Amino acid sequence: MEHYYKFISWVSTFIFWISGCILVFMMLITVSDVILRYFSKSIAGTYELVSFAGALVVGFAIARTTLDEGHVFVDLLVDKIGQGGKNFFRFLTKLAGAFIFLLIAWSFYDKGNELFASQEVSMTLHIPFYPVAYGLSLCSIVEAFVLFSESFKVFHRKLK
């Protein structure tokens, strides 16, 4: 099981770095477009590129953020119960989250197939939409595996 955790952590970190590179691209293209507009020029399709990149940045960063416990926790109700109840609640919510992300992954994959079949592209640059949907599907699968591993860690800690 330790190899599984290490592999999931490695994949999450890898796609997190991809997310960072996409974010740098977003910043560069936005700053370049603003500077060029000052000289009455602009980069065609900046809005499209930043929109696509924004979706990918969030999708590719979510798994590593989960491993780093970077999400906001609302534990108003959980504070009132004991440690065993907290562990059980964390186990259930992480397991439920994993199943939800599997459904999201399937939905993105289905949408990607639909967009591929229709050959829908963006207005200005004619960039196809389906790679973004497939990328978000992949990220959702990785997040589901992260949540599965996190739920097993909670369950394993509970047994010790």
KAQUIGI-V600446 format. One record per run of one state. SS is the DSSP state (hx for helix, st for strand, lp for the rest). FROM is the first residue (numbers start at 1). TO is the last residue. If there is no record, write none. Layout:
# KAQUIGI-V600446
SS&FROM&TO ; SS&FROM&TO
This chain:
# KAQUIGI-V600446
lp&1&1 ; hx&2&38 ; lp&39&45 ; hx&46&67 ; lp&68&77 ; hx&78&80 ; lp&81&82 ; hx&83&118 ; lp&119&120 ; st&121&121 ; lp&122&127 ; st&128&128 ; lp&129&129 ; hx&130&159 ; lp&160&160
